[in-house]
């Protein structure tokens, strides 16, 4: 039995089957960012107060590198998901909505790559 209205059937509207995973990933990244933010705060504290070489040595530890990289990936993915929801909720024109979501996703992908390159470049040069 189909519970959609005739207009929804014609337009192909209905369950997108992706909303649950999108909602779930926002929650997973939010929870993951709680402990990972400890490493970011420690890293920022070292960056501002410790000598450069000490900061690089701290970052060169595998656990610290892994946590900073995980934080970068989680925070940019979480931000992209959040902005996608805002765009989908508040932009009515379908074409503008699609372009805006693609632009946000591409921007956050480039920012995440830049942050990862900065982390690994610091390790290689430092």
Buried (B, 14 or more C-beta within 10 A) or exposed (E): EEEEEEEEEEEEEEEEEEEEEEEEEBEBBEEBBEEBBEBBEBBEEBEEEEEEEEBBBBBEEEEBBEBBBBBBBBBBBBBBBBBBBEBBEEBEEEEEBEEBBEEBBEBBEEBBEEBBEEBEEBEEEE
